[in-house]
Amino acid sequence: MVKNEMIFMVEDDPEGGYTAKALGYSIFTEANTLEILKTNIRSAMECHFEKKEDIPAVVVLHIVREETMAYA
């Protein structure tokens, strides 16, 4: 059964850029910018699935960003 949606957790990479991990699939990629990351995600999905029709039509990027602020 083909899922209609795939979710990627996108995080800032401590060494710069971004990493993306697919939830429920063994797909991982990285890039220096979000635009390049989107291209890399498409490429990684095409490599992961044998048939193009098995690739989910919708990709959700869940962007997780950690920030610190001072309370003084």
CORPEQUI-V720098 format. One line per field, one symbol per residue. ss: DSSP state (@ for helix, = for strand, . for the rest). phi: phi as a letter, one per 30 degrees, with the letter a starting at -180 (. if undefined). psi: psi as a letter, one per 20 degrees, with the letter a starting at -180 (. if undefined). A space follows every 50 residues. Layout:
# CORPEQUI-V720098
ss: ???
phi: ???
psi: ???
This chain:
# CORPEQUI-V720098
ss: ....========.....=====.....====..@@@@@@@@@@@@@@@.. .@@@...=======........
phi: .dddbbccccbddecjibbbbddibcbbabadbddddddddeddddddcd cddddedcccccdcbcbbbdcb
psi: ppqiqpppopqpphjqbqqppppiqmpprrrhrhghggghggghghhgph phiipqhpppooopppqpqqm.
